[in-house]
Amino acid sequence: MRKYGDKRDVDRRRKHVSHIQDINPEWKERRVLPPANATWPTCLIIAPSSVVGNWEREFETWGYFEVGMYVGSKNERSEVLHDFKIGRLDVLVTSFETARNDIALLDDLPWSCIIVDEVHRLRNPRSGTALAYDQFACTVRFGLTGTAIQNSYSEFWTILNWTNPGKVGTKRQWDSYVTKPLGIGQSKSATDDQRSKAILVAETLANKFLPHLFLRRLKEEIRQQLPNKHDEVAFCPLTPKQIEVYKRVLSTDAVQNMIRKDEPCDCSSGKKRGKCHYPFDKGDLFRYLTLLIRISNHLALVLPSPGDTPEQTIRNRELAKIAFPEGSIPKFGPAMMMPEFCGKWLVLEGLLQDWSKDASNKVLIFTKTVKLLKMLEYQLDCQGLGFLTLEGATKPRDRMSLIDRFHEDPDIFVFLISTLAGGTGLNLTGANKVVIFDPNWNPAHDLQAIDRAYRFGQTRDVEVFRLLGAGSIEELIYARQVYKQQQMQVGYNASLQTRYFEGVQGDKDKQGELFGIKNIFTLHENTLSTKAAIEKAVVSDFNWALAHVDAKKRRSTVDLDVETDRPQSKDDDLRGLDSLLFDDRPIQVGQKDDRIQRILNGVGVVYTHRNEDLIVESAIEGQRHKTAIEKKKARKAKAKVANNTEMGVTAEVWPPIRSHHRRKMTPEER
């Protein structure tokens, strides 16, 4: 796979247009055109429908090809395909959906190569798209993506296996040699041997294996051309009403049956509750998970609204009956404006009021839910703030006009965007403030949304605020984001990351605080689990470093007399500790804005942190690895000596002592 994380998506397309021109350059060297009946190299390009037109423009600008756009109606596509088969076209450009639906027409055509833009969309091997694309006879395949590792290393295997069929082993082999050791080694309860094995696997993967399949372009290469970015995570307290409804949902029989499904049944049959008198519907997991996510954002999201379809209205009425006691279900209209129904709105309102004081500020607000977008529209309208909205229903031809208006109209202050519809492919460098209103299970979606503003061409510092419902399911979602972002760093760079969590993805016996039904259906009302996990990891590293600073002092021998006579001071210990705790490279951390901090504290936000501070190289982990290796070597050497002693074998001296170097024996010894 060839991954190009260039400064702009357009650069990836331009480079590949140029590369395609060099597939068969012999005629350029000979300056003789090939015969009329020669077979020409061909290429199929598959891209998201929103950027298919971009590929066409890049070919017109940078290439000398006959390009056919395999889109549109069935008749239009048939004409393009006919032209290709009779040799009139060099390149076909199509969308994901069209290629999947017409795979029977495209799979066995004589392609010289196939390029898939945003190839991470093939990460699910059981999806219809991935199964369809496996049918291509052409094995010269290239994938372009900015986020090859998103949810798991298993998904990474799917992408690599598609671009390099048969070269990365089977799924079982990959899980055995890569996924399992890396997952176990990242757990904070991993043993020294498990950690060392994970580091060895990560270094082999990043330095020896992936370079043959995987080409990266890092944003750090143009970091000096970009301004600063501050990615703040705000843990917003739920309102008392939200907590009341949240607890009511958790106490329902359906949720309790899921939580306690593996406990012994109280009928003394010896069976588990879930397989005896307390069965549960597997569909309840998604139903109640969705309900808790809505409650964490705004209680009005569980109510039927005028814009709902008949099916949505029926479903929301059922959810409303669960969330609110019989007879007390509020109406959607008044509920939207009730401050006690949304703890996040007070935070967002305070930020927007402060930012609106500077006319040059422009804000992007991302959310997964279209219904929530409509509610935010109403709130902004009541505040008198100018805004635009982009969602899945926005037609592609209208997107550029909305983007241009956002950049050019001084009265437009906020751009409301659906994360899935507008989180990729847009250039919104006119904005310098970004708000992620609700987190996504897949961290790549939120990171790509942030990069709509923080990208090449941005000239101002960018402030990002991620709003989380403290103690709720959203805090768990964010904790998994941190876990997955660390996976990315380990897989890409063999980075030594701090181990915050015990849970191991995909291991039912090691679910820890991240995975499993019990963690999903738990409300941390009086504690911040993420804050506690971070603090425990920091304290653990500090204690380890302090212990090993003392151990080094005990193991050290007397050096120079001058050093022996010099009195030891407390600062010496701190300097030694500093060398373990911190990397040698200077770390530049921007100071938090006291004004913003006062706004957050004023609405009850008691804890925030920078997301980038959690995804950094850990000097402690590197030192731990070295210490573990030293101990392992010492154990082996000690065992070898003990074994030789037991068998009467004298330890060999190397280099051997020459006879003329031996000490002469005294008369008594003779």
DARAHU-V57404 format. One record per residue. N is the residue number from 0. RES is the residue in one letter. SS is DSSP state (H for helix, E for strand, C for the rest). Layout:
n = <N,N>
res = <RES,RES>
ss = <SS,SS>
This chain:
n = <0,1,2,3,4,5,6,7,8,9,10,11,12,13,14,15,16,17,18,19,20,21,22,23,24,25,26,27,28,29,30,31,32,33,34,35,36,37,38,39,40,41,42,43,44,45,46,47,48,49,50,51,52,53,54,55,56,57,58,59,60,61,62,63,64,65,66,67,68,69,70,71,72,73,74,75,76,77,78,79,80,81,82,83,84,85,86,87,88,89,90,91,92,93,94,95,96,97,98,99,100,101,102,103,104,105,106,107,108,109,110,111,112,113,114,115,116,117,118,119,120,121,122,123,124,125,126,127,128,129,130,131,132,133,134,135,136,137,138,139,140,141,142,143,144,145,146,147,148,149,150,151,152,153,154,155,156,157,158,159,160,161,162,163,164,165,166,167,168,169,170,171,172,173,174,175,176,177,178,179,180,181,182,183,184,185,186,187,188,189,190,191,192,193,194,195,196,197,198,199,200,201,202,203,204,205,206,207,208,209,210,211,212,213,214,215,216,217,218,219,220,221,222,223,224,225,226,227,228,229,230,231,232,233,234,235,236,237,238,239,240,241,242,243,244,245,246,247,248,249,250,251,252,253,254,255,256,257,258,259,260,261,262,263,264,265,266,267,268,269,270,271,272,273,274,275,276,277,278,279,280,281,282,283,284,285,286,287,288,289,290,291,292,293,294,295,296,297,298,299,300,301,302,303,304,305,306,307,308,309,310,311,312,313,314,315,316,317,318,319,320,321,322,323,324,325,326,327,328,329,330,331,332,333,334,335,336,337,338,339,340,341,342,343,344,345,346,347,348,349,350,351,352,353,354,355,356,357,358,359,360,361,362,363,364,365,366,367,368,369,370,371,372,373,374,375,376,377,378,379,380,381,382,383,384,385,386,387,388,389,390,391,392,393,394,395,396,397,398,399,400,401,402,403,404,405,406,407,408,409,410,411,412,413,414,415,416,417,418,419,420,421,422,423,424,425,426,427,428,429,430,431,432,433,434,435,436,437,438,439,440,441,442,443,444,445,446,447,448,449,450,451,452,453,454,455,456,457,458,459,460,461,462,463,464,465,466,467,468,469,470,471,472,473,474,475,476,477,478,479,480,481,482,483,484,485,486,487,488,489,490,491,492,493,494,495,496,497,498,499,500,501,502,503,504,505,506,507,508,509,510,511,512,513,514,515,516,517,518,519,520,521,522,523,524,525,526,527,528,529,530,531,532,533,534,535,536,537,538,539,540,541,542,543,544,545,546,547,548,549,550,551,552,553,554,555,556,557,558,559,560,561,562,563,564,565,566,567,568,569,570,571,572,573,574,575,576,577,578,579,580,581,582,583,584,585,586,587,588,589,590,591,592,593,594,595,596,597,598,599,600,601,602,603,604,605,606,607,608,609,610,611,612,613,614,615,616,617,618,619,620,621,622,623,624,625,626,627,628,629,630,631,632,633,634,635,636,637,638,639,640,641,642,643,644,645,646,647,648,649,650,651,652,653,654,655,656,657,658,659,660,661,662,663,664,665,666,667,668,669>
res = <M,R,K,Y,G,D,K,R,D,V,D,R,R,R,K,H,V,S,H,I,Q,D,I,N,P,E,W,K,E,R,R,V,L,P,P,A,N,A,T,W,P,T,C,L,I,I,A,P,S,S,V,V,G,N,W,E,R,E,F,E,T,W,G,Y,F,E,V,G,M,Y,V,G,S,K,N,E,R,S,E,V,L,H,D,F,K,I,G,R,L,D,V,L,V,T,S,F,E,T,A,R,N,D,I,A,L,L,D,D,L,P,W,S,C,I,I,V,D,E,V,H,R,L,R,N,P,R,S,G,T,A,L,A,Y,D,Q,F,A,C,T,V,R,F,G,L,T,G,T,A,I,Q,N,S,Y,S,E,F,W,T,I,L,N,W,T,N,P,G,K,V,G,T,K,R,Q,W,D,S,Y,V,T,K,P,L,G,I,G,Q,S,K,S,A,T,D,D,Q,R,S,K,A,I,L,V,A,E,T,L,A,N,K,F,L,P,H,L,F,L,R,R,L,K,E,E,I,R,Q,Q,L,P,N,K,H,D,E,V,A,F,C,P,L,T,P,K,Q,I,E,V,Y,K,R,V,L,S,T,D,A,V,Q,N,M,I,R,K,D,E,P,C,D,C,S,S,G,K,K,R,G,K,C,H,Y,P,F,D,K,G,D,L,F,R,Y,L,T,L,L,I,R,I,S,N,H,L,A,L,V,L,P,S,P,G,D,T,P,E,Q,T,I,R,N,R,E,L,A,K,I,A,F,P,E,G,S,I,P,K,F,G,P,A,M,M,M,P,E,F,C,G,K,W,L,V,L,E,G,L,L,Q,D,W,S,K,D,A,S,N,K,V,L,I,F,T,K,T,V,K,L,L,K,M,L,E,Y,Q,L,D,C,Q,G,L,G,F,L,T,L,E,G,A,T,K,P,R,D,R,M,S,L,I,D,R,F,H,E,D,P,D,I,F,V,F,L,I,S,T,L,A,G,G,T,G,L,N,L,T,G,A,N,K,V,V,I,F,D,P,N,W,N,P,A,H,D,L,Q,A,I,D,R,A,Y,R,F,G,Q,T,R,D,V,E,V,F,R,L,L,G,A,G,S,I,E,E,L,I,Y,A,R,Q,V,Y,K,Q,Q,Q,M,Q,V,G,Y,N,A,S,L,Q,T,R,Y,F,E,G,V,Q,G,D,K,D,K,Q,G,E,L,F,G,I,K,N,I,F,T,L,H,E,N,T,L,S,T,K,A,A,I,E,K,A,V,V,S,D,F,N,W,A,L,A,H,V,D,A,K,K,R,R,S,T,V,D,L,D,V,E,T,D,R,P,Q,S,K,D,D,D,L,R,G,L,D,S,L,L,F,D,D,R,P,I,Q,V,G,Q,K,D,D,R,I,Q,R,I,L,N,G,V,G,V,V,Y,T,H,R,N,E,D,L,I,V,E,S,A,I,E,G,Q,R,H,K,T,A,I,E,K,K,K,A,R,K,A,K,A,K,V,A,N,N,T,E,M,G,V,T,A,E,V,W,P,P,I,R,S,H,H,R,R,K,M,T,P,E,E,R>
ss = <C,C,C,C,C,C,C,C,H,H,H,H,H,H,H,H,H,H,H,H,H,C,C,C,C,H,H,H,H,H,C,C,C,C,C,C,C,C,C,C,C,C,E,E,E,E,E,C,H,H,H,H,H,H,H,H,H,H,H,H,H,H,C,C,C,C,E,E,E,C,C,C,C,H,H,H,H,H,H,H,H,H,H,H,H,C,C,C,C,C,E,E,E,E,E,H,H,H,H,H,H,C,H,H,H,H,C,C,C,C,C,C,E,E,E,E,E,C,H,H,H,H,C,C,C,C,C,H,H,H,H,H,H,C,C,C,C,C,C,C,E,E,E,E,C,C,C,C,C,C,C,C,H,H,H,H,H,H,H,H,H,H,H,C,C,C,C,C,C,C,H,H,H,H,H,H,H,H,H,H,H,H,H,H,H,C,C,C,C,C,C,H,H,H,H,H,H,H,H,H,H,H,H,H,H,H,H,H,H,H,H,H,C,C,C,C,C,C,H,H,H,H,H,H,H,C,C,C,E,E,E,E,E,E,E,E,C,C,C,H,H,H,H,H,H,H,H,H,H,H,C,C,H,H,H,H,H,H,H,C,C,C,C,E,C,C,C,C,C,C,C,E,H,H,H,C,C,C,C,C,C,C,H,H,H,H,H,H,H,H,H,H,H,H,H,H,H,C,H,H,H,H,C,C,C,C,C,C,C,H,H,H,H,H,H,H,H,H,H,H,H,H,H,C,C,C,C,C,C,C,C,H,H,H,H,H,C,C,H,H,H,C,H,H,H,H,H,H,H,H,H,H,H,H,H,C,C,C,C,C,C,C,E,E,E,E,E,C,C,H,H,H,H,H,H,H,H,H,H,H,H,H,H,C,C,C,E,E,E,E,C,C,C,C,C,H,H,H,H,H,H,H,H,H,H,H,H,H,C,C,C,C,C,E,E,E,E,E,H,H,H,H,C,C,C,C,C,C,C,C,C,C,E,E,E,E,C,C,C,C,C,C,H,H,H,H,H,H,H,H,C,C,C,C,C,C,C,C,C,C,C,E,E,E,E,E,E,E,E,C,C,C,H,H,H,H,H,H,H,H,H,H,H,H,H,H,H,H,H,H,H,H,H,C,C,C,E,C,C,C,C,C,C,C,C,C,C,C,C,C,C,C,C,C,C,C,H,H,H,H,C,C,C,C,C,C,C,C,H,H,H,H,H,H,H,H,H,H,H,H,H,H,H,H,H,H,H,H,H,H,H,H,H,H,H,C,C,C,C,C,H,H,H,H,H,C,C,C,C,H,H,H,H,H,H,H,H,H,H,H,H,C,C,C,C,C,C,C,C,C,C,C,C,H,H,H,H,H,H,H,H,H,C,C,C,C,C,E,E,E,H,H,H,C,C,C,E,C,H,H,H,H,H,H,H,H,H,H,H,H,H,H,H,H,H,H,H,H,H,H,H,H,H,H,H,H,C,C,C,C,C,C,C,C,C,C,C,C,H,H,H,C,C,C,C,C,C,C,C,C>
